[in-house]
């Protein structure tokens, strides 16, 4: 995938993860993840997406 697209997707996913954690963390989650943890969660999600996209392309 294009690196610019990967970076944008990571940023958007970071925002989404941070928002989700913020909405439920106070009541349900055992801890507030650090900014670095949220960043790594977003990077992991993009890596999974890239692998799925590559597998999809190989099927075509």
PDB file of N, CA, C and O in Angstrom:
ATOM      1  N   UNK A   1       0.832  -1.183   0.000  1.00  0.00           N
ATOM      2  CA  UNK A   1       0.000   0.000   0.000  1.00  0.00           C
ATOM      3  C   UNK A   1       0.873   1.240   0.000  1.00  0.00           C
ATOM      4  O   UNK A   1       1.998   1.227   0.499  1.00  0.00           O
ATOM      5  N   UNK A   2       0.348   2.290  -0.556  1.00  0.00           N
ATOM      6  CA  UNK A   2       1.023   3.583  -0.595  1.00  0.00           C
ATOM      7  C   UNK A   2       1.283   4.074   0.836  1.00  0.00           C
ATOM      8  O   UNK A   2       0.382   4.045   1.674  1.00  0.00           O
ATOM      9  N   UNK A   3       2.505   4.521   1.112  1.00  0.00           N
ATOM     10  CA  UNK A   3       2.881   4.930   2.467  1.00  0.00           C
ATOM     11  C   UNK A   3       2.045   6.096   2.979  1.00  0.00           C
ATOM     12  O   UNK A   3       1.721   6.146   4.166  1.00  0.00           O
ATOM     13  N   UNK A   4       1.698   7.017   2.118  1.00  0.00           N
ATOM     14  CA  UNK A   4       0.861   8.149   2.543  1.00  0.00           C
ATOM     15  C   UNK A   4      -0.514   7.660   2.994  1.00  0.00           C
ATOM     16  O   UNK A   4      -1.059   8.136   3.990  1.00  0.00           O
ATOM     17  N   UNK A   5      -1.061   6.711   2.255  1.00  0.00           N
ATOM     18  CA  UNK A   5      -2.357   6.137   2.613  1.00  0.00           C
ATOM     19  C   UNK A   5      -2.262   5.367   3.932  1.00  0.00           C
ATOM     20  O   UNK A   5      -3.167   5.448   4.762  1.00  0.00           O
ATOM     21  N   UNK A   6      -1.193   4.636   4.126  1.00  0.00           N
ATOM     22  CA  UNK A   6      -0.978   3.900   5.373  1.00  0.00           C
ATOM     23  C   UNK A   6      -0.922   4.874   6.551  1.00  0.00           C
ATOM     24  O   UNK A   6      -1.552   4.641   7.583  1.00  0.00           O
ATOM     25  N   UNK A   7      -0.180   5.948   6.396  1.00  0.00           N
ATOM     26  CA  UNK A   7      -0.059   6.944   7.467  1.00  0.00           C
ATOM     27  C   UNK A   7      -1.404   7.581   7.788  1.00  0.00           C
ATOM     28  O   UNK A   7      -1.744   7.777   8.955  1.00  0.00           O
ATOM     29  N   UNK A   8      -2.154   7.898   6.765  1.00  0.00           N
ATOM     30  CA  UNK A   8      -3.469   8.508   6.984  1.00  0.00           C
ATOM     31  C   UNK A   8      -4.402   7.529   7.700  1.00  0.00           C
ATOM     32  O   UNK A   8      -5.112   7.906   8.633  1.00  0.00           O
ATOM     33  N   UNK A   9      -4.392   6.280   7.258  1.00  0.00           N
ATOM     34  CA  UNK A   9      -5.231   5.273   7.894  1.00  0.00           C
ATOM     35  C   UNK A   9      -4.834   5.084   9.355  1.00  0.00           C
ATOM     36  O   UNK A   9      -5.704   4.942  10.215  1.00  0.00           O
ATOM     37  N   UNK A  10      -3.545   5.080   9.645  1.00  0.00           N
ATOM     38  CA  UNK A  10      -3.085   4.964  11.029  1.00  0.00           C
ATOM     39  C   UNK A  10      -3.587   6.129  11.872  1.00  0.00           C
ATOM     40  O   UNK A  10      -4.063   5.925  12.988  1.00  0.00           O
ATOM     41  N   UNK A  11      -3.486   7.340  11.351  1.00  0.00           N
ATOM     42  CA  UNK A  11      -3.953   8.519  12.105  1.00  0.00           C
ATOM     43  C   UNK A  11      -5.449   8.431  12.393  1.00  0.00           C
ATOM     44  O   UNK A  11      -5.891   8.698  13.511  1.00  0.00           O
ATOM     45  N   UNK A  12      -6.216   8.059  11.386  1.00  0.00           N
ATOM     46  CA  UNK A  12      -7.666   7.955  11.563  1.00  0.00           C
ATOM     47  C   UNK A  12      -8.018   6.860  12.573  1.00  0.00           C
ATOM     48  O   UNK A  12      -8.916   7.035  13.397  1.00  0.00           O
ATOM     49  N   UNK A  13      -7.316   5.746  12.505  1.00  0.00           N
ATOM     50  CA  UNK A  13      -7.574   4.664  13.452  1.00  0.00           C
ATOM     51  C   UNK A  13      -7.159   5.051  14.869  1.00  0.00           C
ATOM     52  O   UNK A  13      -7.816   4.664  15.835  1.00  0.00           O
ATOM     53  N   UNK A  14      -6.076   5.808  14.996  1.00  0.00           N
ATOM     54  CA  UNK A  14      -5.690   6.301  16.328  1.00  0.00           C
ATOM     55  C   UNK A  14      -6.815   7.131  16.930  1.00  0.00           C
ATOM     56  O   UNK A  14      -7.166   6.966  18.099  1.00  0.00           O
ATOM     57  N   UNK A  15      -7.370   8.014  16.129  1.00  0.00           N
ATOM     58  CA  UNK A  15      -8.477   8.844  16.623  1.00  0.00           C
ATOM     59  C   UNK A  15      -9.668   7.980  17.019  1.00  0.00           C
ATOM     60  O   UNK A  15     -10.287   8.208  18.058  1.00  0.00           O
ATOM     61  N   UNK A  16      -9.983   6.998  16.199  1.00  0.00           N
ATOM     62  CA  UNK A  16     -11.121   6.127  16.479  1.00  0.00           C
ATOM     63  C   UNK A  16     -10.896   5.311  17.751  1.00  0.00           C
ATOM     64  O   UNK A  16     -11.802   5.171  18.572  1.00  0.00           O
ATOM     65  N   UNK A  17      -9.695   4.780  17.908  1.00  0.00           N
ATOM     66  CA  UNK A  17      -9.391   4.002  19.114  1.00  0.00           C
ATOM     67  C   UNK A  17      -9.449   4.903  20.340  1.00  0.00           C
ATOM     68  O   UNK A  17     -10.031   4.524  21.357  1.00  0.00           O
ATOM     69  N   UNK A  18      -8.863   6.073  20.262  1.00  0.00           N
ATOM     70  CA  UNK A  18      -8.874   7.006  21.398  1.00  0.00           C
ATOM     71  C   UNK A  18     -10.300   7.375  21.779  1.00  0.00           C
ATOM     72  O   UNK A  18     -10.631   7.446  22.963  1.00  0.00           O
ATOM     73  N   UNK A  19     -11.139   7.607  20.789  1.00  0.00           N
ATOM     74  CA  UNK A  19     -12.538   7.949  21.053  1.00  0.00           C
ATOM     75  C   UNK A  19     -13.260   6.782  21.715  1.00  0.00           C
ATOM     76  O   UNK A  19     -13.995   6.976  22.684  1.00  0.00           O
ATOM     77  N   UNK A  20     -13.058   5.584  21.204  1.00  0.00           N
ATOM     78  CA  UNK A  20     -13.712   4.402  21.776  1.00  0.00           C
ATOM     79  C   UNK A  20     -13.271   4.184  23.219  1.00  0.00           C
ATOM     80  O   UNK A  20     -14.096   3.908  24.090  1.00  0.00           O
ATOM     81  N   UNK A  21     -11.974   4.308  23.469  1.00  0.00           N
ATOM     82  CA  UNK A  21     -11.451   4.118  24.827  1.00  0.00           C
ATOM     83  C   UNK A  21     -12.025   5.177  25.754  1.00  0.00           C
ATOM     84  O   UNK A  21     -12.414   4.878  26.883  1.00  0.00           O
ATOM     85  N   UNK A  22     -12.076   6.397  25.281  1.00  0.00           N
ATOM     86  CA  UNK A  22     -12.592   7.494  26.095  1.00  0.00           C
ATOM     87  C   UNK A  22     -14.053   7.259  26.481  1.00  0.00           C
ATOM     88  O   UNK A  22     -14.456   7.545  27.609  1.00  0.00           O
ATOM     89  N   UNK A  23     -14.839   6.739  25.544  1.00  0.00           N
ATOM     90  CA  UNK A  23     -16.258   6.518  25.802  1.00  0.00           C
ATOM     91  C   UNK A  23     -16.524   5.436  26.839  1.00  0.00           C
ATOM     92  O   UNK A  23     -17.480   5.538  27.608  1.00  0.00           O
ATOM     93  N   UNK A  24     -15.694   4.407  26.869  1.00  0.00           N
ATOM     94  CA  UNK A  24     -15.996   3.290  27.766  1.00  0.00           C
ATOM     95  C   UNK A  24     -14.982   3.088  28.884  1.00  0.00           C
ATOM     96  O   UNK A  24     -15.242   2.319  29.809  1.00  0.00           O
ATOM     97  N   UNK A  25     -13.858   3.743  28.824  1.00  0.00           N
ATOM     98  CA  UNK A  25     -12.765   3.473  29.768  1.00  0.00           C
ATOM     99  C   UNK A  25     -13.129   3.749  31.214  1.00  0.00           C
ATOM    100  O   UNK A  25     -12.783   2.959  32.092  1.00  0.00           O
ATOM    101  N   UNK A  26     -13.802   4.824  31.478  1.00  0.00           N
ATOM    102  CA  UNK A  26     -14.058   5.225  32.857  1.00  0.00           C
ATOM    103  C   UNK A  26     -14.839   4.162  33.621  1.00  0.00           C
ATOM    104  O   UNK A  26     -14.674   4.018  34.832  1.00  0.00           O
ATOM    105  N   UNK A  27     -15.681   3.424  32.922  1.00  0.00           N
ATOM    106  CA  UNK A  27     -16.535   2.463  33.602  1.00  0.00           C
ATOM    107  C   UNK A  27     -16.101   1.019  33.442  1.00  0.00           C
ATOM    108  O   UNK A  27     -16.287   0.213  34.354  1.00  0.00           O
ATOM    109  N   UNK A  28     -15.526   0.681  32.296  1.00  0.00           N
ATOM    110  CA  UNK A  28     -15.365  -0.722  31.974  1.00  0.00           C
ATOM    111  C   UNK A  28     -13.937  -1.222  31.802  1.00  0.00           C
ATOM    112  O   UNK A  28     -13.658  -2.379  32.119  1.00  0.00           O
ATOM    113  N   UNK A  29     -13.049  -0.408  31.323  1.00  0.00           N
ATOM    114  CA  UNK A  29     -11.696  -0.875  31.032  1.00  0.00           C
ATOM    115  C   UNK A  29     -10.829  -0.822  32.288  1.00  0.00           C
ATOM    116  O   UNK A  29     -10.978   0.089  33.102  1.00  0.00           O
ATOM    117  N   UNK A  30      -9.929  -1.787  32.452  1.00  0.00           N
ATOM    118  CA  UNK A  30      -9.104  -1.827  33.660  1.00  0.00           C
ATOM    119  C   UNK A  30      -8.023  -0.746  33.715  1.00  0.00           C
ATOM    120  O   UNK A  30      -7.452  -0.496  34.776  1.00  0.00           O
ATOM    121  N   UNK A  31      -7.739  -0.102  32.573  1.00  0.00           N
ATOM    122  CA  UNK A  31      -6.704   0.944  32.549  1.00  0.00           C
ATOM    123  C   UNK A  31      -6.919   1.853  31.346  1.00  0.00           C
ATOM    124  O   UNK A  31      -7.594   1.482  30.386  1.00  0.00           O
ATOM    125  N   UNK A  32      -6.351   3.022  31.410  1.00  0.00           N
ATOM    126  CA  UNK A  32      -6.335   3.934  30.275  1.00  0.00           C
ATOM    127  C   UNK A  32      -5.056   3.666  29.498  1.00  0.00           C
ATOM    128  O   UNK A  32      -3.969   3.816  30.055  1.00  0.00           O
ATOM    129  N   UNK A  33      -5.146   3.273  28.224  1.00  0.00           N
ATOM    130  CA  UNK A  33      -3.915   3.033  27.468  1.00  0.00           C
ATOM    131  C   UNK A  33      -3.175   4.345  27.210  1.00  0.00           C
ATOM    132  O   UNK A  33      -3.781   5.405  27.054  1.00  0.00           O
ATOM    133  N   UNK A  34      -1.861   4.240  27.172  1.00  0.00           N
ATOM    134  CA  UNK A  34      -1.046   5.422  26.879  1.00  0.00           C
ATOM    135  C   UNK A  34      -1.199   5.798  25.409  1.00  0.00           C
ATOM    136  O   UNK A  34      -1.725   5.024  24.609  1.00  0.00           O
ATOM    137  N   UNK A  35      -0.745   6.966  25.074  1.00  0.00           N
ATOM    138  CA  UNK A  35      -0.756   7.424  23.682  1.00  0.00           C
ATOM    139  C   UNK A  35       0.028   6.447  22.800  1.00  0.00           C
ATOM    140  O   UNK A  35      -0.380   6.140  21.680  1.00  0.00           O
ATOM    141  N   UNK A  36       1.161   5.964  23.327  1.00  0.00           N
ATOM    142  CA  UNK A  36       1.982   5.021  22.578  1.00  0.00           C
ATOM    143  C   UNK A  36       1.225   3.707  22.335  1.00  0.00           C
ATOM    144  O   UNK A  36       1.314   3.131  21.251  1.00  0.00           O
ATOM    145  N   UNK A  37       0.491   3.240  23.333  1.00  0.00           N
ATOM    146  CA  UNK A  37      -0.289   2.012  23.170  1.00  0.00           C
ATOM    147  C   UNK A  37      -1.372   2.196  22.122  1.00  0.00           C
ATOM    148  O   UNK A  37      -1.601   1.303  21.306  1.00  0.00           O
ATOM    149  N   UNK A  38      -2.035   3.332  22.134  1.00  0.00           N
ATOM    150  CA  UNK A  38      -3.058   3.616  21.126  1.00  0.00           C
ATOM    151  C   UNK A  38      -2.425   3.655  19.736  1.00  0.00           C
ATOM    152  O   UNK A  38      -2.995   3.137  18.775  1.00  0.00           O
ATOM    153  N   UNK A  39      -1.268   4.259  19.635  1.00  0.00           N
ATOM    154  CA  UNK A  39      -0.553   4.312  18.360  1.00  0.00           C
ATOM    155  C   UNK A  39      -0.232   2.901  17.864  1.00  0.00           C
ATOM    156  O   UNK A  39      -0.428   2.589  16.689  1.00  0.00           O
ATOM    157  N   UNK A  40       0.257   2.059  18.760  1.00  0.00           N
ATOM    158  CA  UNK A  40       0.586   0.686  18.375  1.00  0.00           C
ATOM    159  C   UNK A  40      -0.662  -0.112  17.994  1.00  0.00           C
ATOM    160  O   UNK A  40      -0.613  -0.951  17.095  1.00  0.00           O
ATOM    161  N   UNK A  41      -1.759   0.143  18.663  1.00  0.00           N
ATOM    162  CA  UNK A  41      -3.017  -0.520  18.307  1.00  0.00           C
ATOM    163  C   UNK A  41      -3.431  -0.147  16.881  1.00  0.00           C
ATOM    164  O   UNK A  41      -3.867  -1.006  16.114  1.00  0.00           O
ATOM    165  N   UNK A  42      -3.294   1.123  16.531  1.00  0.00           N
ATOM    166  CA  UNK A  42      -3.638   1.580  15.184  1.00  0.00           C
ATOM    167  C   UNK A  42      -2.698   0.960  14.149  1.00  0.00           C
ATOM    168  O   UNK A  42      -3.140   0.529  13.084  1.00  0.00           O
ATOM    169  N   UNK A  43      -1.412   0.916  14.462  1.00  0.00           N
ATOM    170  CA  UNK A  43      -0.446   0.311  13.531  1.00  0.00           C
ATOM    171  C   UNK A  43      -0.752  -1.170  13.327  1.00  0.00           C
ATOM    172  O   UNK A  43      -0.652  -1.681  12.211  1.00  0.00           O
ATOM    173  N   UNK A  44      -1.119  -1.844  14.386  1.00  0.00           N
ATOM    174  CA  UNK A  44      -1.457  -3.263  14.279  1.00  0.00           C
ATOM    175  C   UNK A  44      -2.688  -3.455  13.398  1.00  0.00           C
ATOM    176  O   UNK A  44      -2.730  -4.366  12.572  1.00  0.00           O
ATOM    177  N   UNK A  45      -3.677  -2.603  13.575  1.00  0.00           N
ATOM    178  CA  UNK A  45      -4.891  -2.703  12.761  1.00  0.00           C
ATOM    179  C   UNK A  45      -4.575  -2.487  11.285  1.00  0.00           C
ATOM    180  O   UNK A  45      -5.112  -3.193  10.431  1.00  0.00           O
ATOM    181  N   UNK A  46      -3.729  -1.541  10.979  1.00  0.00           N
ATOM    182  CA  UNK A  46      -3.360  -1.286   9.590  1.00  0.00           C
ATOM    183  C   UNK A  46      -2.574  -2.469   9.030  1.00  0.00           C
ATOM    184  O   UNK A  46      -2.758  -2.839   7.871  1.00  0.00           O
ATOM    185  N   UNK A  47      -1.709  -3.059   9.832  1.00  0.00           N
ATOM    186  CA  UNK A  47      -0.953  -4.234   9.378  1.00  0.00           C
ATOM    187  C   UNK A  47      -1.893  -5.384   9.032  1.00  0.00           C
ATOM    188  O   UNK A  47      -1.692  -6.067   8.029  1.00  0.00           O
ATOM    189  N   UNK A  48      -2.903  -5.600   9.845  1.00  0.00           N
ATOM    190  CA  UNK A  48      -3.888  -6.646   9.561  1.00  0.00           C
ATOM    191  C   UNK A  48      -4.616  -6.324   8.260  1.00  0.00           C
ATOM    192  O   UNK A  48      -4.831  -7.208   7.430  1.00  0.00           O
ATOM    193  N   UNK A  49      -4.992  -5.069   8.082  1.00  0.00           N
ATOM    194  CA  UNK A  49      -5.678  -4.673   6.854  1.00  0.00           C
ATOM    195  C   UNK A  49      -4.782  -4.873   5.624  1.00  0.00           C
ATOM    196  O   UNK A  49      -5.236  -5.365   4.591  1.00  0.00           O
ATOM    197  N   UNK A  50      -3.519  -4.490   5.745  1.00  0.00           N
ATOM    198  CA  UNK A  50      -2.593  -4.665   4.621  1.00  0.00           C
ATOM    199  C   UNK A  50      -2.454  -6.143   4.244  1.00  0.00           C
ATOM    200  O   UNK A  50      -2.421  -6.485   3.062  1.00  0.00           O
ATOM    201  N   UNK A  51      -2.375  -7.011   5.249  1.00  0.00           N
ATOM    202  CA  UNK A  51      -2.273  -8.447   4.980  1.00  0.00           C
ATOM    203  C   UNK A  51      -3.534  -8.963   4.291  1.00  0.00           C
ATOM    204  O   UNK A  51      -3.452  -9.768   3.363  1.00  0.00           O
ATOM    205  N   UNK A  52      -4.690  -8.504   4.740  1.00  0.00           N
ATOM    206  CA  UNK A  52      -5.944  -8.924   4.119  1.00  0.00           C
ATOM    207  C   UNK A  52      -6.038  -8.410   2.685  1.00  0.00           C
ATOM    208  O   UNK A  52      -6.502  -9.128   1.799  1.00  0.00           O
ATOM    209  N   UNK A  53      -5.607  -7.186   2.454  1.00  0.00           N
ATOM    210  CA  UNK A  53      -5.647  -6.622   1.103  1.00  0.00           C
ATOM    211  C   UNK A  53      -4.696  -7.379   0.180  1.00  0.00           C
ATOM    212  O   UNK A  53      -5.026  -7.633  -0.978  1.00  0.00           O
ATOM    213  N   UNK A  54      -3.533  -7.735   0.681  1.00  0.00           N
ATOM    214  CA  UNK A  54      -2.575  -8.489  -0.128  1.00  0.00           C
ATOM    215  C   UNK A  54      -3.138  -9.873  -0.473  1.00  0.00           C
ATOM    216  O   UNK A  54      -2.992 -10.343  -1.602  1.00  0.00           O
ATOM    217  N   UNK A  55      -3.772 -10.510   0.489  1.00  0.00           N
ATOM    218  CA  UNK A  55      -4.381 -11.819   0.235  1.00  0.00           C
ATOM    219  C   UNK A  55      -5.501 -11.699  -0.792  1.00  0.00           C
ATOM    220  O   UNK A  55      -5.665 -12.565  -1.652  1.00  0.00           O
ATOM    221  N   UNK A  56      -6.256 -10.636  -0.694  1.00  0.00           N
ATOM    222  CA  UNK A  56      -7.349 -10.394  -1.642  1.00  0.00           C
ATOM    223  C   UNK A  56      -6.804 -10.210  -3.067  1.00  0.00           C
ATOM    224  O   UNK A  56      -7.357 -10.743  -4.029  1.00  0.00           O
ATOM    225  N   UNK A  57      -5.724  -9.457  -3.178  1.00  0.00           N
ATOM    226  CA  UNK A  57      -5.108  -9.235  -4.497  1.00  0.00           C
ATOM    227  C   UNK A  57      -4.560 -10.526  -5.087  1.00  0.00           C
ATOM    228  O   UNK A  57      -4.628 -10.726  -6.300  1.00  0.00           O
ATOM    229  N   UNK A  58      -4.021 -11.402  -4.252  1.00  0.00           N
ATOM    230  CA  UNK A  58      -3.489 -12.675  -4.739  1.00  0.00           C
ATOM    231  C   UNK A  58      -4.604 -13.580  -5.263  1.00  0.00           C
ATOM    232  O   UNK A  58      -4.365 -14.401  -6.149  1.00  0.00           O
ATOM    233  N   UNK A  59      -5.813 -13.441  -4.730  1.00  0.00           N
ATOM    234  CA  UNK A  59      -6.941 -14.251  -5.195  1.00  0.00           C
ATOM    235  C   UNK A  59      -7.422 -13.851  -6.573  1.00  0.00           C
ATOM    236  O   UNK A  59      -8.001 -14.662  -7.296  1.00  0.00           O
ATOM    237  N   UNK A  60      -7.185 -12.608  -6.935  1.00  0.00           N
ATOM    238  CA  UNK A  60      -7.660 -12.114  -8.248  1.00  0.00           C
ATOM    239  C   UNK A  60      -6.797 -12.580  -9.378  1.00  0.00           C
ATOM    240  O   UNK A  60      -7.063 -12.251 -10.534  1.00  0.00           O
TER     241      UNK A  60
END
